[in-house]
Amino acid sequence: MKYRVVFEFQSEDGAMSDVYNYSDEQQARDKFDELRDSLEHAVDPATSKITDEPDTYSVVNREAGIMGYVRLLEG
């Protein structure tokens, strides 16, 4: 089985996105966790809308102009 980690981040300063492909689930989960941690540190949780699910993590802070997500997809 193949795993794909999709990452996107946008702010007023710019945007970045990337896709990582893995054949090993643990490697994919490790990358997902790493990118989720980076998003967690990018925003203030008190003023942001956060979605935290097993295979999706997203943040939106309209005041700061920040939007980002990371997803783990199988298949």
SEDO-455402 format. One record per residue (C-alpha): residue in one letter; z, y, x. Coordinates in steps of 0.001 Angstrom, whole numbers, plus 500000, padded with zeros to 6 digits. Last residue first. Example, Ala and Ser with C-alpha at 12.3 -4.5 7.8 and 13.67 -1.06 7.14 Angstrom:
2
- nuke|w|v|u
- s|507140|498940|513670
- a|507800|495500|512300
This chain:
75
- nuke|w|v|u
- g|498341|504272|496008
- e|501707|505913|496203
- l|502405|509652|496121
- l|505259|511592|497673
- r|505267|515245|496722
- v|506357|518424|498520
- y|506467|521819|496893
- g|506456|525521|497582
- m|506463|528905|495948
- i|507819|532179|497362
- g|507168|535727|496166
- a|510742|536840|496895
- e|511458|537842|493297
- r|509321|534977|491981
- n|511385|532334|493738
- v|509896|528933|493020
- v|510962|525707|494700
- s|509612|522180|494413
- y|510721|518667|495303
- t|508860|515654|494000
- d|509208|511890|494595
- p|512884|511279|493719
- e|513233|514484|491679
- d|514549|517912|492671
- t|512991|520848|490831
- i|514358|524192|491989
- k|514034|527579|490299
- s|515277|530176|492753
- t|517870|532965|492732
- a|521034|530980|493499
- p|519098|528430|495564
- d|518150|531111|498119
- v|514862|529996|499589
- a|513309|528719|502826
- h|516166|526391|503822
- e|515570|524011|500916
- l|511837|524067|501649
- s|512432|522870|505225
- d|514752|520142|503959
- r|512106|518931|501502
- l|509617|518766|504390
- e|511898|516523|506442
- d|512795|514370|503424
- f|509100|513823|502553
- k|508363|512970|506210
- d|511177|510380|506213
- r|509991|508991|502869
- a|506451|508552|504252
- q|507771|506813|507367
- q|509890|504553|505151
- e|506917|503670|502923
- d|504714|502505|505825
- s|500925|502833|505453
- y|501147|506581|505881
- n|498974|509601|505082
- y|500133|513204|505544
- v|498595|516095|503608
- d|499073|519726|504581
- s|499375|523171|503098
- m|500143|526614|504385
- a|500270|530066|502875
- g|500756|533662|503900
- d|503266|536502|504319
- e|503896|537019|500598
- s|504876|533384|500428
- q|503112|530111|499757
- f|504075|526562|500713
- e|502245|523305|500054
- f|503011|519750|501104
- v|501465|516441|500006
- v|502920|513181|501332
- r|500598|510212|500837
- y|501547|506563|500817
- k|499306|503537|501164
- m|500000|500000|500000
